[in-house]
């Protein structure tokens, strides 16, 4: 694993159930030992920022792209935070 610390801001777009998605993202961030800050969430998108080891930030993006069972992720925008 890379020891490089990275901060990334994500916007996940699709069909969102905010309560489910934020709980899912928080659980994944904790398992990957990432710091997480939530931004806005509505029925069409959710924005959040994470910080931690680069490889684990990548793993977080992959996990959230699958989303919880009641959300459909269609697009992900990633930017440096």
Buried (B, 14 or more C-beta within 10 A) or exposed (E): EEEEEBBBBBBBBBEBBBEBBBEBBBEBBEEBEBEBEBEEBEEEBBBBBBBBBBBBBBBBBEBBBEBBEEBEBEEBEEEEB
